[in-house]
Amino acid sequence: MKVSGFSFCRNAVLYDYPVVESIRSILPIVDEFVVNVGRCDDGTLELIRSIGDPKIRIVESVWDETLRKDGLIYSQQTNIALSHCTGDWAFYLQADEVIHEDDRPRIVEAMQAHQGSPDVRGLIFRYLHFVGDYWSLNPWFYHKAVRIVRNNGEVESCGDAVGFHLKATKQYLQSGPREWLAPSDGRVFHYGWVKDPKTMLVKKQAMTKVYHGDAPPPSEARLYTMKEFAFDDYPILKEFGGCHPAVMQARVSAASRRATRRNRWLNWRFYQEVARRGFRG
């Protein structure tokens, strides 16, 4: 069994993505790691090269700026990286996603167990979404996503690169027959919302253009200037008391909590959100 890791990134230094930690988190269990680096001038390419592992293969690309709608450029860039993978399985991580070392043996066992089951197109992971700081989880974000796919040319990234679909029918793997997916028994630690607020604002402004072009609707403009980076949901987020991946320890140790938080069960706003969005952990 051969396993390829793959990812894409651009402006990872500017937006403070933990891309090095992301790549290193699965290097021990992949035979190669393909990184599609978009052209930029913030030192991202040099950062990836500095990892210095022979398993890493860098593909350089130029982003198609006409694809600034619904985040489609993200799946296009993901598929460029996927096209260079040579493994039986292709393990996808975005630049702000990290795998815990405790989960790696189980993930390998899952790939081995389903290697001879062609109906299994992908392996699904459970998500932990950190928001504001490394001790706060947003339980209302999506809970599961496919991050390992069978690399037989039938599956590709779709939409804004959160998931995958079949090339021939465009059917989303997570809405297909149950036998298409199997559990990986792994977790994805998603750190996309743990940044300095100024960095987060710059990142969101760039992402808004990727989704909406140069003229985003007023609701989106208000979203990234007024709400998201005030983190006004902080008091009702779920407390994380577990252990972060070892590759993230330097970042976690250097960070501090955003604020003091009471028990969310004693906060009336929590029950308001449960009524609006349902209880999610």
Secondary structure, 3 states (H helix, E strand, C coil): CCEEEEEEECCCCCCCCCHHHHHHHHHHHCCEEEEEEECCCCCHHHHHHCCCCCCEEEEEECCCCCCCCCCHHHHHHHHHHHHCCCCCEEEECCCCEEECHHHHHHHHHHHHHHCCCCCCCEEEEEEEEEECCCCEECCCCCCEEEEEEECCCCEEEECCCCEEEECCCCCEHHHCCHHHEEEEEEEEEEEEECCCHHHHHHHHHHHHHHHHCCCCCHHHHHHHHHHCCCCCCHHHCEECCCCCCHHHHHHHHHCCCCCCCCCHHHCHHHHHHHHHHCCCC
